[in-house]
Amino acid sequence: MSHALREIKAAGFAVELDGTDLVISPFSKLTPPQVLFLMSHKAEIIEALKQGQAANDKSLTACPDDDRHYCHECQNLINGRCMASPTRYSPVDTHPRRCVDFVMGREP
């Protein structure tokens, strides 16, 4: 985070980016010196906010591999029953699940 962004946040303001515009709230509480400060550091603050957004985007997409599957994707599901299960149960397929007997093969 840039020094300018830290300063304005420390003064109690929320700072967001709307395209190339800064959105400061509560705007009505800004003093004239703070407005001048923001104007002179606008590019630095925008860059810091963009870097923060990029870091958040990366953290959202950097999740571990999900090993859950829907039963309807498994070759062991025949006529609505799980043939890998000793009880040959009929799974409710509303949520993905982990299954040691899962065999990929059916089209979802």
N, C-alpha and C positions, 0 to 999 in steps of 0.2 A: 504494500500500500504506500502511496506517495505521501510525502510530508504534508502537502497541501490538503489532501483528502483526510488525513489523520487530524489535522488542525480543525477543519470545518466540522468533522464528526465529533471531536472532543468538545466543540462549542455547543453541541446538542442538536445538530441538524442531521436530517436524513438526506442522503444524496443518491440519486438514481440517474440513469441514462435513458433518454428517450430519443433514439436516433442520434443526432449530433447535439442535442440540447441537454443541459443539466436540469434536473428537477430537484429543487431544494425545498424541504419542508421542515418547519413551518416558515414559509417565505416571508410572511409578514413580520417575523422577528429579526430578520437580517438588519444589521446596522449599516450605514453608508460605508464605513471602513471594511466591513465583511463583504459587501457587494464589490468593492474595488479589488479586494483580495481574490474573490472568485473570478472576476473578469481577468485579472492578470495571471491566474493559474488554471484557467479553464482547460487548456490543452493537456496539461499534466494530469488534471483530475479525470478528464475523459479517458485518457490512456490507461490510468490506473483502474478505472471502472471496467473498461474493455478487457483488461488482463484478468480482472476478477471474474468476469462473466465467462471468459474462456476457461479458466481454471474450474469453475463450477460445471460447465458443460462437459469437460473431460471427466470429472469425478462422477457425473451422472451416467456416462456411457462406459466407464471402467468398472463394470460389475463382474463378479466371478461367473464362470460358466454355470448355467443352470442345468442340473442333471434330472430335472423332473420332466415327465411326459404325460400325455393324455393316453388313456387306455386304448382309445380308438386308433392310435398310431401303431399299436403293437401287433405283431404276428400271432401272439398267443390269444388274442381276442377273437373267438369264433362264435358266430351266432349270438353275440352279446354276452358271452361267458368267457371268463379267464381260464384257459386250459392249463396255465402254469400253476394255478392255485389248487391245492388238494380238495378244496370245497367247490371248485368251479363256480365261484360267485359271479354275479352280474354287477360289475362296478358302476357306480354313479360317476359319469364322466364330465362333471362340471368344473373340476379343478385338476391341474396337473399334479402328479404324485411321483414319488421315488419308488422304484420297483427293481429288485435285483434280477428278476426274470424278464425284464423288458427286452424285446427284440424289435428293432426298427424294421419297418417294412411296409406298413400300410400308409396310404396317402391320408393326410389329415383332412 
